[in-house]
Amino acid sequence: MNLLPRRALYAVTAVLDVALHARPVPVSAKALAARHGLAPRHLETVLQALVRGGILKGLRGPRGGYELARERRRVSVGDIVRSLGSLPGEETGSALLDTVVEPALREAAAAYLVALDAITVEDLCGRAGQAAATGTVDFTI
């Protein structure tokens, strides 16, 4: 069971891809979308949130694209998820939901983010390298 929304999974995948492929030139949104079978218009909103969150740096121009704004070891999965922001809550009218369920789930989410903070982009790059070495995935680092 995955606890992250699909948008967060796309964000983590995009950041990892940029970390793996942004040398010597930035990674274009079009290349990212093509490599991962994603709709470019949806991916672009995720990329912009990552730029606003200080995870990625957007470079304009014909050879533009995205690159990491910080070193791999200084970007955690928790940072990536936080950069996407939170969705506004809906008014439920349920006292039980508002006073018991929501606070309990917020505590669990905070603990989950602490666990995600322990995973860096550097760690994910290492796993990608191991997967490439064993032939489980086909890409170049």
Secondary structure in CASP SS format (residue, H / E / C, confidence):
PFRMAT SS
TARGET T0000
AUTHOR 0000-0000-0000
METHOD secondary structure of the structure
MODEL  1
M C 1.00
N C 1.00
L C 1.00
L C 1.00
P C 1.00
R H 1.00
R H 1.00
A H 1.00
L H 1.00
Y H 1.00
A H 1.00
V H 1.00
T H 1.00
A H 1.00
V H 1.00
L H 1.00
D H 1.00
V H 1.00
A H 1.00
L H 1.00
H H 1.00
A C 1.00
R C 1.00
P C 1.00
V C 1.00
P C 1.00
V E 1.00
S C 1.00
A H 1.00
K H 1.00
A H 1.00
L H 1.00
A H 1.00
A H 1.00
R H 1.00
H H 1.00
G C 1.00
L C 1.00
A C 1.00
P H 1.00
R H 1.00
H H 1.00
L H 1.00
E H 1.00
T H 1.00
V H 1.00
L H 1.00
Q H 1.00
A H 1.00
L H 1.00
V H 1.00
R H 1.00
G C 1.00
G C 1.00
I C 1.00
L E 1.00
K E 1.00
G E 1.00
L E 1.00
R C 1.00
G C 1.00
P C 1.00
R C 1.00
G C 1.00
G E 1.00
Y E 1.00
E E 1.00
L E 1.00
A C 1.00
R C 1.00
E C 1.00
R H 1.00
R H 1.00
R H 1.00
V C 1.00
S E 1.00
V H 1.00
G H 1.00
D H 1.00
I H 1.00
V H 1.00
R H 1.00
S H 1.00
L C 1.00
G C 1.00
S C 1.00
L C 1.00
P C 1.00
G C 1.00
E C 1.00
E C 1.00
T C 1.00
G C 1.00
S C 1.00
A H 1.00
L H 1.00
L H 1.00
D H 1.00
T H 1.00
V H 1.00
V H 1.00
E H 1.00
P H 1.00
A H 1.00
L H 1.00
R H 1.00
E H 1.00
A H 1.00
A H 1.00
A H 1.00
A H 1.00
Y H 1.00
L H 1.00
V H 1.00
A H 1.00
L H 1.00
D H 1.00
A C 1.00
I C 1.00
T E 1.00
V H 1.00
E H 1.00
D H 1.00
L H 1.00
C H 1.00
G H 1.00
R H 1.00
A H 1.00
G H 1.00
Q H 1.00
A H 1.00
A H 1.00
A H 1.00
T H 1.00
G C 1.00
T C 1.00
V C 1.00
D C 1.00
F C 1.00
T C 1.00
I C 1.00
END
